[in-house]
């Protein structure tokens, strides 16, 4: 188990090196991943089919940003479409729960926005591209949630799913260290740093790295049976956290901290006295390492990272807008809802409005305001489904240690990065799994009757 885990980590470090140095490797990597997991789904035993589907989806979710960064995919949204494909394929094998019907209603509620968009903008290549971009995330969420709802899975399987989610993050982190090995030379201000993010969007990179931080934290507390594994996981956490911090995109890191806090509270509350003592000891070591990571990040950025997190510019002046313009976008989209409260302005409608008024494309960062502005009253209905359906399930199944952490990731991410990547949708779906714990077989002593 230990050797297998370390081997997988080393292989994915190797993938990061090949992605950086070998120009054709990104395409090979992408198609190999697609083929490998599709084959696994086909040949998996019926009892293992759900796990095979979720492992493939998890890997693509974790790899989406590195695929985009290196131009590996067939097109920009490739990972989302293949996740949808895997899930639909899985549905044909082992079906869905009839209790998950609200997510089918959620998917139907997305349709009117396409009709409204076609009447307002007209059907052309630009419309199809824009509509696909804004709806691919919600569709991915809806289909994944429909599939995952009440699917029975054990603790070992969900830990494996989370491992496959974060293996590509190891590849991404390796690539980032090769792309910008020296940090001091590239940090000149407190804005999100593209150079430290591999030349790609810091928001997306930070989001995925934050997810990696959470998984390695989980592995450190729950999945490190030996001292070597604890050391490996804390080192991986440190490297991923460092690269996440120096993107200067705060959303992913803050989200990771909230997830870790929620996870530890749940685990601690469900542990016995001996386990609680072990958690406290591990937590103290974890906090010390986190302080070291922050100190190194501060030193490498000449103290600018501290100014970033205290909302200051590079010379120490406090910025007026802590949200970096997101509040203005949010208010603007609420105006779109007020103007068209019934069916909304249509898919990508607010983007078109901003293009007309500002003369440039400004994409939203908040999926909540987008649902309201582009879907109207149906958007409110969809939000109610997304918020209350998981809570209803939680009331009857309290065994998923990661339930609140997963929901926090979804809610926090859609509020700072919308649904640009598949991660918030897929992680939301994982919160709907019915996690079961395998009971140890009860051994009874044979009673021998004396004659």
GUTIGU-666365 format. One line per field, with one value per residue (C-alpha): x, y, z; residue in one letter; residue number from 0. Coordinates in steps of 0.001 Angstrom, whole numbers, padded with zeros to 6 digits. Last residue first. Layout:
<pts>
x c(X,...)
y c(Y,...)
z c(Z,...)
code c(A,...)
pos c(NUM,...)
</pts>
This chain:
<pts>
x c(-020528,-019061,-020578,-018163,-019147,-017602,-016337,-017998,-016123,-017940,-016746,-015487,-018084,-017507,-018411,-020950,-020870,-024071,-022727,-024396,-021321,-019483,-021894,-020781,-017176,-018121,-019823,-017185,-014310,-015571,-013873,-015224,-018113,-018186,-014662,-015209,-018731,-018869,-015741,-017091,-020335,-018783,-015826,-018091,-020378,-017421,-016148,-019646,-020042,-016458,-016999,-019908,-021646,-024552,-027161,-030823,-030562,-027666,-030005,-032238,-029178,-028062,-031491,-031646,-028868,-028824,-032600,-033193,-030633,-032480,-035765,-034121,-032678,-036100,-037282,-034838,-032510,-029715,-029797,-030571,-028303,-025517,-025846,-025298,-022539,-020298,-017099,-018826,-016997,-016123,-015884,-015102,-016925,-018240,-021967,-022271,-019807,-021383,-024771,-023342,-021817,-025118,-026922,-024496,-027508,-030721,-031699,-033920,-036998,-039323,-037351,-036059,-035069,-034752,-032637,-030366,-030045,-028887,-026240,-024915,-024820,-022684,-020358,-019852,-019187,-016599,-014445,-011379,-013531,-011642,-012631,-011109,-007566,-005580,-002270,000809,003208,002419,-001343,-003241,-006104,-004721,-004204,-002361,-000247,000889,001760,003871,006288,009299,007468,009936,010126,006342,005952,008663,006920,003550,004948,006621,003332,001601,004271,003648,-000117,000245,002474,-000150,-002894,-001101,-000975,-004620,-005725,-003840,-005487,-008889,-008240,-007569,-010699,-013025,-013601,-016838,-016467,-012821,-013614,-016424,-014380,-011358,-013360,-014946,-011561,-009901,-012671,-012458,-008668,-009007,-011543,-009127,-006377,-008532,-010022,-006847,-005316,-001793,-000522,002079,-000333,-001254,002380,003215,000128,001045,004610,003529,000754,003162,005681,002958,001809,005290,006153,002892,003444,006920,005592,003222,-000556,-001041,-004583,-006772,-004894,-002187,-004382,-007085,-004481,-003264,-006844,-007403,-004199,-004993,-008362,-006563,-004233,-007287,-008772,-005435,-004881,-008376,-008015,-004419,-005478,-002541,001092,002195,000448,003511,003739,000022,000220,-003007,-002376,-000140,002829,006274,006505,008393,012009,011316,009669,012472,011550,008870,007824,009656,008023,004662,004992,005715,002647,000464,001688,001029,-002403,-002908,-002702,-005271,-008597,-007209,-006448,-009936,-011498,-009270,-010380,-013986,-013361,-011755,-014611,-017298,-019719,-023476,-024895,-027507,-027222,-024059,-025650,-028085,-025359,-022958,-025662,-026599,-023025,-021832,-024907,-024174,-020547,-021285,-023915,-021717,-019225,-021751,-023895,-020884,-019722,-023212,-023854,-020553,-021183,-024554,-028165,-029537,-028756,-032086,-034119,-031328,-030497,-034122,-034245,-030955,-032141,-035344,-033276,-031507,-034673,-034660,-031294,-032567,-035676,-033341,-031524,-034834,-035250,-032504,-034850,-035387,-031748,-029734,-028799,-026061,-024719,-026557,-025912,-022181,-022069,-023902,-021257,-018325,-019752,-020418,-016831,-015713,-017624,-016194,-012635,-012951,-014096,-011138,-010937,-009307,-007407,-003648,-003225,-000642,-002577,-005928,-004805,-003097,-006390,-008571,-006303,-008015,-011474,-010267,-008889,-012097,-014270,-012209,-012237,-015985,-016754,-014564,-016100,-019606,-018650,-017084,-020108,-020640,-016995,-014926,-014101,-016011,-015181,-011495,-011429,-012924,-010381,-007399,-008698,-009331,-006045,-004050,-005736,-004723,-001184,-000415,-001695,000391,003466,003953,006085,008319,010002,007152,004638,007438,008500,004895,004336,007436,005946,002870,004912,006569,003177,001872,005008,004599,001061,002054,004978,002739,000000)
y c(-035310,-031878,-029525,-027590,-023998,-022510,-019028,-016376,-014123,-010971,-009741,-006163,-003744,-001883,001776,003167,006460,007300,009717,013136,015127,013619,015494,018854,017834,017187,020539,022581,020847,021038,024355,027782,027235,030638,031520,033517,032583,029287,028253,029053,027123,024059,023853,024381,021600,019205,020131,019736,016198,015014,012758,011065,009018,011314,009776,010576,014322,014574,013671,016626,018864,017699,018590,021963,023964,022760,022418,025897,027318,025739,027317,030724,030314,029351,032751,034411,032077,034382,036986,034658,031797,034273,035882,032500,031485,034366,035273,036734,037133,040587,040865,044359,047404,048323,048656,046252,043673,043958,043132,040159,038745,039324,037232,034277,031973,033987,037402,035934,033766,035538,038357,040122,043663,042765,039715,041800,044287,041369,040770,044288,043934,040786,042379,045373,043019,041066,044140,042900,041690,043720,046912,050116,048818,049660,051360,049326,050115,046900,047331,046299,043853,042149,038924,040736,042750,039522,038111,041201,040414,040064,037387,034602,035662,035776,032375,030912,032306,031001,027516,027557,028524,025656,023239,024356,024027,020462,019421,020748,019006,015667,015847,016982,014195,011575,012790,012673,009106,008009,009762,008333,010061,011335,014955,015056,013814,016359,019302,018210,018135,021547,023150,021511,022724,026297,026321,024967,027693,030339,028908,028663,032144,034060,034330,035611,032594,032491,030892,027960,027166,027114,025030,022416,022146,022001,019458,017232,017467,016740,013736,012242,012711,011108,008269,007644,007645,004824,004499,007740,007693,009535,012596,013089,011746,014265,017061,015807,015996,019530,020963,019351,021118,024372,023608,023189,026531,028363,027248,028345,031770,032236,031916,030510,031508,028695,030226,032033,033891,034724,036477,037733,041343,042236,043639,042838,039058,037497,037798,036695,033443,031442,027976,029479,026984,024036,024617,025087,021817,019896,021463,020528,016911,016677,018206,015405,012938,014998,013716,010209,010338,011693,008767,006351,007909,007500,003823,003054,004752,002660,003544,003344,005672,007867,010632,010099,009806,012716,014818,014095,014991,018249,019349,018729,020554,023487,023660,023176,025929,029045,027759,025917,029065,031167,028763,028211,031946,032734,030104,031617,031532,034962,037142,037766,034910,032343,033463,033087,029544,028610,030070,028003,024747,025148,024323,020833,020125,021191,019020,016047,017149,017098,013425,012172,010007,007711,006699,006291,003454,000850,000272,002859,005481,004780,005767,008958,009605,008897,011188,014023,013742,013669,016872,018649,017654,018856,022402,024147,021923,018621,018827,019103,022864,022903,025140,023658,020098,021288,022921,019897,017321,017269,017010,014476,012287,012535,011669,008562,007490,008191,005908,003086,003433,003153,000103,-001818,-004042,-004539,-005675,-003140,-003925,-001013,001569,000677,001010,004502,005316,004357,005858,009323,009327,008168,010838,013616,012368,011924,015439,016899,014821,016455,019351,017330,019490,020826,018021,015453,016945,017063,013453,012440,014022,011969,008761,009673,010143,006855,005059,006617,005235,001789,001593,002429,000000)
z c(027331,027176,024657,022540,022023,018930,019592,017525,015188,014195,010824,010962,009755,006516,006782,004341,002471,000596,-001999,-002272,-001178,-004163,-006472,-005057,-005752,-009384,-009869,-008027,-009889,-013480,-014233,-015113,-012720,-010971,-009774,-006568,-005469,-007356,-005453,-001983,-002512,-004114,-001726,001284,000036,-000201,003274,004701,003352,003896,006887,005072,007760,008605,006315,007015,007737,005313,002440,003229,003481,000024,-001424,000333,-001311,-004919,-005127,-003678,-006106,-009041,-007952,-007656,-011151,-012482,-011262,-013670,-015606,-016833,-014058,-011147,-012168,-012965,-009532,-007888,-010325,-009309,-011163,-014219,-017509,-018778,-022576,-023804,-025176,-021739,-022512,-025468,-024132,-020700,-022187,-024097,-020909,-019148,-021768,-021636,-021253,-021294,-019932,-017212,-017637,-015196,-013572,-016707,-015670,-011971,-012834,-015046,-012190,-010032,-012660,-012290,-008513,-008801,-011364,-009075,-006139,-008162,-008810,-006925,-003980,-001367,-003169,-001824,-001621,001509,000790,001746,-001108,-002993,-002708,000389,000938,004091,002131,-000656,001779,003421,-000006,-000696,002151,-000150,-002178,-001328,002324,002683,001024,003284,006386,005175,004619,008051,009700,007873,009150,012732,012244,010916,013806,016243,014268,014433,018232,018437,016083,018117,021333,019652,018506,022094,023378,020707,017384,015809,016969,015904,012386,011945,013263,011209,007961,008506,009307,006291,003997,005331,004868,001325,000461,001739,-000488,-003611,-003279,-002478,-005927,-005235,-007234,-004449,-001973,-004210,-005018,-001308,-000484,-003107,-001802,001843,001276,-000639,002207,004795,002758,002331,006033,007165,004691,006096,009675,008811,008712,006840,005409,007879,009159,006528,003741,004651,004621,001248,-000007,001308,-000121,-003480,-003553,-002844,-005769,-007990,-006954,-007094,-010692,-011708,-010110,-011267,-014929,-016923,-017464,-015161,-012168,-010793,-014119,-014012,-010633,-009080,-008063,-005118,-007008,-008412,-008023,-010953,-009780,-006203,-007309,-008866,-010197,-012463,-015157,-013580,-010186,-011919,-013855,-010657,-009014,-011997,-011945,-008198,-008874,-011406,-008474,-006521,-007804,-008094,-004361,-003621,-005474,-003565,-000267,-001424,-002148,001209,003033,001367,-001423,-001835,-004493,-002766,-005392,-007393,-010846,-010560,-008935,-011822,-014362,-012618,-011904,-015470,-016776,-014442,-015667,-019375,-019247,-019365,-021952,-024118,-024286,-025294,-028020,-029440,-029424,-031160,-033835,-034697,-033498,-032698,-029690,-028025,-029514,-029209,-025668,-024555,-025972,-024305,-020973,-021256,-021201,-017840,-015870,-017404,-015777,-012331,-012819,-013367,-010229,-008336,-009467,-007125,-005052,-008061,-007644,-010820,-013170,-012834,-016340,-018445,-015767,-015911,-019588,-018673,-015989,-018300,-021010,-018548,-017325,-020960,-021648,-018611,-019515,-023105,-022267,-023946,-027030,-027981,-024716,-024202,-024606,-021796,-019406,-020395,-019655,-016456,-015407,-016185,-014508,-011088,-012613,-015188,-012386,-010373,-013371,-014088,-010436,-010269,-013211,-011877,-008394,-009803,-011874,-008980,-008246,-011984,-012357,-014265,-017904,-019491,-016816,-016897,-020704,-020431,-017713,-019843,-023097,-021657,-019722,-022760,-024903,-022516,-021848,-025549,-026249,-023395,-024497,-027904,-026645,-024309,-021615,-019503,-019901,-019476,-016129,-014878,-015957,-013972,-010851,-011663,-011738,-008429,-006736,-008097,-006840,-003378,-003133,-004381,-001952,001023,000000)
code c(X,X,X,X,X,X,X,X,X,X,X,X,X,X,X,X,X,X,X,X,X,X,X,X,X,X,X,X,X,X,X,X,X,X,X,X,X,X,X,X,X,X,X,X,X,X,X,X,X,X,X,X,X,X,X,X,X,X,X,X,X,X,X,X,X,X,X,X,X,X,X,X,X,X,X,X,X,X,X,X,X,X,X,X,X,X,X,X,X,X,X,X,X,X,X,X,X,X,X,X,X,X,X,X,X,X,X,X,X,X,X,X,X,X,X,X,X,X,X,X,X,X,X,X,X,X,X,X,X,X,X,X,X,X,X,X,X,X,X,X,X,X,X,X,X,X,X,X,X,X,X,X,X,X,X,X,X,X,X,X,X,X,X,X,X,X,X,X,X,X,X,X,X,X,X,X,X,X,X,X,X,X,X,X,X,X,X,X,X,X,X,X,X,X,X,X,X,X,X,X,X,X,X,X,X,X,X,X,X,X,X,X,X,X,X,X,X,X,X,X,X,X,X,X,X,X,X,X,X,X,X,X,X,X,X,X,X,X,X,X,X,X,X,X,X,X,X,X,X,X,X,X,X,X,X,X,X,X,X,X,X,X,X,X,X,X,X,X,X,X,X,X,X,X,X,X,X,X,X,X,X,X,X,X,X,X,X,X,X,X,X,X,X,X,X,X,X,X,X,X,X,X,X,X,X,X,X,X,X,X,X,X,X,X,X,X,X,X,X,X,X,X,X,X,X,X,X,X,X,X,X,X,X,X,X,X,X,X,X,X,X,X,X,X,X,X,X,X,X,X,X,X,X,X,X,X,X,X,X,X,X,X,X,X,X,X,X,X,X,X,X,X,X,X,X,X,X,X,X,X,X,X,X,X,X,X,X,X,X,X,X,X,X,X,X,X,X,X,X,X,X,X,X,X,X,X,X,X,X,X,X,X,X,X,X,X,X,X,X,X,X,X,X,X,X,X,X,X,X,X,X,X,X,X,X,X,X,X,X,X,X,X,X,X,X,X,X,X,X,X,X)
pos c(450,449,448,447,446,445,444,443,442,441,440,439,438,437,436,435,434,433,432,431,430,429,428,427,426,425,424,423,422,421,420,419,418,417,416,415,414,413,412,411,410,409,408,407,406,405,404,403,402,401,400,399,398,397,396,395,394,393,392,391,390,389,388,387,386,385,384,383,382,381,380,379,378,377,376,375,374,373,372,371,370,369,368,367,366,365,364,363,362,361,360,359,358,357,356,355,354,353,352,351,350,349,348,347,346,345,344,343,342,341,340,339,338,337,336,335,334,333,332,331,330,329,328,327,326,325,324,323,322,321,320,319,318,317,316,315,314,313,312,311,310,309,308,307,306,305,304,303,302,301,300,299,298,297,296,295,294,293,292,291,290,289,288,287,286,285,284,283,282,281,280,279,278,277,276,275,274,273,272,271,270,269,268,267,266,265,264,263,262,261,260,259,258,257,256,255,254,253,252,251,250,249,248,247,246,245,244,243,242,241,240,239,238,237,236,235,234,233,232,231,230,229,228,227,226,225,224,223,222,221,220,219,218,217,216,215,214,213,212,211,210,209,208,207,206,205,204,203,202,201,200,199,198,197,196,195,194,193,192,191,190,189,188,187,186,185,184,183,182,181,180,179,178,177,176,175,174,173,172,171,170,169,168,167,166,165,164,163,162,161,160,159,158,157,156,155,154,153,152,151,150,149,148,147,146,145,144,143,142,141,140,139,138,137,136,135,134,133,132,131,130,129,128,127,126,125,124,123,122,121,120,119,118,117,116,115,114,113,112,111,110,109,108,107,106,105,104,103,102,101,100,99,98,97,96,95,94,93,92,91,90,89,88,87,86,85,84,83,82,81,80,79,78,77,76,75,74,73,72,71,70,69,68,67,66,65,64,63,62,61,60,59,58,57,56,55,54,53,52,51,50,49,48,47,46,45,44,43,42,41,40,39,38,37,36,35,34,33,32,31,30,29,28,27,26,25,24,23,22,21,20,19,18,17,16,15,14,13,12,11,10,9,8,7,6,5,4,3,2,1,0)
</pts>
